[in-house]
Amino acid sequence: MRTIQAKEIIDAVAGMCIKANTELPDDVRTKFEQAMAEEESPSAREVLRQLLENADLAAETKLPLCQDTGLAVFFVEVGEDVRVEGATLREAINEGVRKGYGEGFLRKSACDPLTRANTGDNTPAIIHFDIVAGDRLKISYMAKGGGSENMSRVTMLAPAQGWEGIKKYVINRIAEAGPNPCPPTIVGIGVGGTFDHAARIAKKTLLRRLDDTHPDPQIAAMEKELEEAINKLGIGPMGLGGKTTVLGVKIAVEPCHLASLPLAVNVQCHSQRHEEVEL
Amino acid sequence: MAEYKLNTPLTDEDLSQLKAGDVVKLSGHIYTARDAAHKRLVDLLDKGEKLPFELKGAVVYYVGPSPAPPGRPIGAAGPTTSYRMDTYAPRLHSLGLKASVGKGKRNDEVKQALKDYTAVYFGATGGAGALLSKCITKAEVIAFDDLGPEAIRELTVEDFPLLVINDCHGGELYVQPDRKAAGIE
């Protein structure tokens, strides 16, 4: 059994919150630069130019890339042989969020859904735990902004609708969302599982790098097909027209009930802010 | 596509010349308000009370900035998605509000109100919160302090870069998605 001190977790989480919100990931920057080279429309190029300038400025000044620093979402892999000392793992993560959002001057967006009263420190975080073999703790953090999250959907298709039905639903969703979620977006898709599980795996795909390739060649081909189809919608950066409506499409597929075909579409804005640490 | 430099408060003359796609560099005072603040503004109107700022000629920016770090007037301050304010916008335009600033689509009622009251809907680049904050030289909470990031602030802006999305003549800049090209029609 390995012991990890809660303080180590708190500091790691606080650091991730600040870094992810002020430094644009290198894979996103590369995509912006590629898109700049391919876009012909002046307004599309201008939006991308502003986003690159924004990223430089955020890194230099430590201002957040976007004022919406999100709900703090975590995917945590907990080794079976790990114990946390000083606080529960959940408490340590929430304390890290409090510290990071406070010290980093990040916006606190968590509020009561009905009274709308702000909780004041961006907690509680949304935390998904997975128990895995070993004595390591892997914590992945994502800042999930409201504008893009609002454009996300879960639906239960009929099994007969198959891949064609999935494609149609996803493309329509992105067409409907139009300029609202800050395109070019990243689209996380969960196919299978149950109603709730589809949403969870869709969100988890947003942690993947934009330049990776799905290990299953069939799913990799589906990701490419959807990315190309969505980009043909012509929505473009900020909805002003252009070739870049999505920077990437990521799909997770898991077994489901024989009566069901759950589908979740989780839209992420162009600023795909995430970090991970392994302790 | 023309480029204009405008100062607040805005007038009918300022706005009737603008067309969707024009670039505007705005200077002067603008007011932040988003979901919760709009609800309170409309509650005040229902009760016949005075609003915390003069609506005539005013510009409302749909933003909830991040906290100001030491030495800066404001944190990151990019636009939030506008459709959530669609319920409130026509009434505010009818009382003299001249422009809103946000990102994303507006509904038909808002577009009609822009025509009826000679007003415009400006877009600012979503997510460019650090960059846009450079144009904000002063920020002061003037109402609803308890709403935190959603409080109403008076911002002093210099050459704030805006794009006319919906003009007062029915013009719109957003493209219609080409479902046929994407293979679903």
Interface residues (C-beta under 8 A of the other chain):
Chain A: S43 V47 Q50 L51 E53 N54 L57 A58 T61 K62 L63 P64 L65 C66 Q67 D68 T69 F105 L106 R107 K108 S109 R116 N118 G120 G146 G147 N150 K167 K168 I171 N172 I174 A175 G178 P179 N180 P181 C182 A229 I230 K232 L233 G234 I235 G236 M238 G239 L240 G241 C269 H270 S271
Chain B: G21 D35 A36 V63 G64 P65 S66 P67 A68 P69 R72 G75 A76 A77 G78 T80 T81 Y83 K103 G104 K105 G123 T125 G126 G127 A128 G129 A130 L131 S133 K134 L147 G148 P149 L163 L173 Y174 V175 P177 D178 R179 A181 A182 G183 I184
